[in-house]
Amino acid sequence: MGVSFLGIGKRKKSGRIAKERIAFVLYSDRLALSPKKIEELKKDFYSLVLKYVKLNEEDISIKIRREGKRTILIAEFPMKQN
């Protein structure tokens, strides 16, 4: 899938990757966001950020988590010096 939040680009054990994927699917189901929509969101975010900083698409990590009744989307990417 080429999505860093699923463990690509990082060295993780397969059990941990599977756990993250299951959590992601559960969260996306609660939000009514399909994996395809999440991938579209990632690509749109990448296009937006690329206007301001240099980075590779695989450097972007998008995570969704629950805190109480709130659902939080976290986007992380390394800032490179020009």
ABEGO torsion letter per residue (X at the ends): XGBAAAGBGBBBBAAAAAAAAAAAAAAAAAAGBBAAAAAAAAAAAAAAAAAABBBBAAABBBBBBBBEABBBBBBBBBBBBX
